[in-house]
Amino acid sequence: MTSYDVIIVGTGAAGLFCALNLPECLSVAMLCKEGLCDNDSFLAQGGISTLRTPDDYEPFYEDTMKAGHFENDPDAVSEMINASTRIIKDLLDAGVDFEKTDKGFSYTREGAHSHNRIMYHGDSTGKEITSKLLETAKTRRNIQMFPYMSMIDIIHKANACNGVVVSDKSGFHALFSKAVVWATGGVGGLFRNSTNFEHLTGDAVVLSLIHNIKLRDVSYIQIHPTTLYTPKEGRKFLISESLRGEGAILLDLRGNRFVNELLPRDVLSLKIAEQMKSDNSEYIYLSAEKIDKNELLRHFPYICKHCEEQGFDLTKVPIPVAPAQHYFMGGVLADLQGQTSMRNLYAVGETACNGVHGKNRLASNSLLEALVFAKNAAHRLSAKLENFEKTEVDLSVYGGDFLKKHRHLFTSQINPNEALFL
Ligand SMILES: Cc1cc2nc3c(=O)[nH]c(=O)nc-3n(C[C@H](O)[C@H](O)[C@H](O)COP(=O)(O)OP(=O)(O)OC[C@H]3O[C@@H](n4cnc5c(N)ncnc54)[C@H](O)[C@@H]3O)c2cc1C
């Protein structure tokens, strides 16, 4: 039988940062459905918001609340903003490289931000952050990683979670632990048009429904206003909001500007949908003509390259864009330390909902939120596990509910008399 102190499901920014903030005396298993880099954290383009100066606290708070239609949890928003400078320091310590000017760090802006407060690395900020976290996690001897392993269920008794049931190419296995952290990302895989990886199908939400774990705001789905239009199936390519922040404009089919490009995402997506309807078209255009060509190529190399591969020279011609599903504001109800309604079960990152985003997420707040609350969860877990009693348990008793029923499924050897931490 295999057991760990902590099992973290998901190797995106939230899962990795949680693992890295756990003490190295704890054994940690991290698993993910596909490869270690196949997650939305690697796709983040625009950047990560931060409290640039103390004066910006009020405007940052107000922008976040306004974007969220004031349905945000005020404590969660304060916590996120106040923790942001510490998080940026952690990232710099991990070797993350943010864009600089002669005067210091460079800050960009996206829709509904009243100030430039977003730190970035070209247009591949998520890759820069997450790859550095992954590199560090790979050096930790207490962390074991299992790519291509899917959680298909949890093991629980009396509303306490003690592990997960997983499947991989060799079959089904039960992994036990003192605590489980869900960092399983969003729900984009359920949509025809989404910017998310297709394997992100809201599995933690499904398991919550099955096991009566509380959910919150599951209808709060964010549609991103601008993805490169293609009639082809599959993941849609995001055209970052920071392009609009730097001066790109939106045009109808006749080439007329029809909207303020920096409206909050939900409002802008609706305006674009209305325009597409009135033009009887599946897209509108985004023109980056107003941005200096060198700046465009320097700040957005990844987007320019992708557009070129699809036959569009962003420096010269407007590109067709359309809205697509992008982010899940709702999710598994969690407090500010990631605790769900089931004991020993934590949820962090896009999977979790602590109310920080309200009804609509402010751009570039999700990497920040994922890191802040993943770190909080790690601290709560460390404190709890320190006092955790190591108890020998007869697994066949525990298995009365679950293992006996599913025993025929498991390919790995489960010895019912082995010691188990519960
Ligand atoms: C194109 C794009 C651009 C973005 N740009 C920005 C940006 O500029 N700034 C910003 O703040 N945010 C941005 N976001 C949002 C942000 O990237 C995500 O919200 C955030 O990275 C989510 O991190 P996460 O760790 O919660 O989930 P993810 O990084 O998506 O990781 C989820 C992990 O869970 C695993 N998993 C899922 N289900 C299972 C299962 N059943 N069993 C095992 N493993 C499972 C996956 O394999 C994966 O490893 C962007 C998102 C996209 C898609």
The ligand as an ORCA input file, in Angstrom:
! r2SCAN-3c Opt
* xyz 0 1
  C      -4.466     31.035    -22.232
  C      -4.541     31.482    -20.800
  C      -3.933     32.677    -20.434
  C      -3.987     33.119    -19.110
  N      -3.343     34.277    -18.749
  C      -3.321     34.650    -17.451
  C      -2.571     35.778    -17.029
  O      -1.922     36.449    -17.826
  N      -2.586     36.096    -15.704
  C      -3.272     35.379    -14.772
  O      -3.255     35.717    -13.591
  N      -3.989     34.285    -15.159
  C      -4.014     33.896    -16.460
  N      -4.716     32.789    -16.828
  C      -5.398     31.985    -15.797
  C      -4.369     31.192    -14.995
  O      -3.345     30.745    -15.860
  C      -5.017     29.986    -14.329
  O      -6.175     30.344    -13.674
  C      -4.070     29.393    -13.286
  O      -2.801     29.186    -13.854
  C      -4.653     28.100    -12.754
  O      -3.636     27.453    -12.033
  P      -3.985     26.096    -11.299
  O      -2.711     25.633    -10.701
  O      -5.160     26.294    -10.437
  O      -4.460     25.103    -12.485
  P      -3.688     24.564    -13.762
  O      -2.424     25.296    -13.993
  O      -4.642     24.512    -14.890
  O      -3.310     23.073    -13.359
  C      -4.288     22.087    -13.208
  C      -3.596     20.761    -12.950
  O      -4.552     19.812    -12.488
  C      -4.349     18.573    -13.151
  N      -5.581     17.791    -13.098
  C      -6.842     18.178    -13.411
  N      -7.716     17.175    -13.179
  C      -6.989     16.138    -12.716
  C      -7.295     14.807    -12.316
  N      -8.554     14.336    -12.318
  N      -6.277     13.978    -11.919
  C      -4.992     14.432    -11.914
  N      -4.637     15.688    -12.264
  C      -5.625     16.530    -12.663
  C      -3.904     18.977    -14.528
  O      -3.302     17.903    -15.218
  C      -2.966     20.123    -14.190
  O      -1.693     19.630    -13.830
  C      -4.673     32.341    -18.148
  C      -5.292     31.140    -18.539
  C      -5.217     30.707    -19.833
  C      -5.881     29.430    -20.204
*
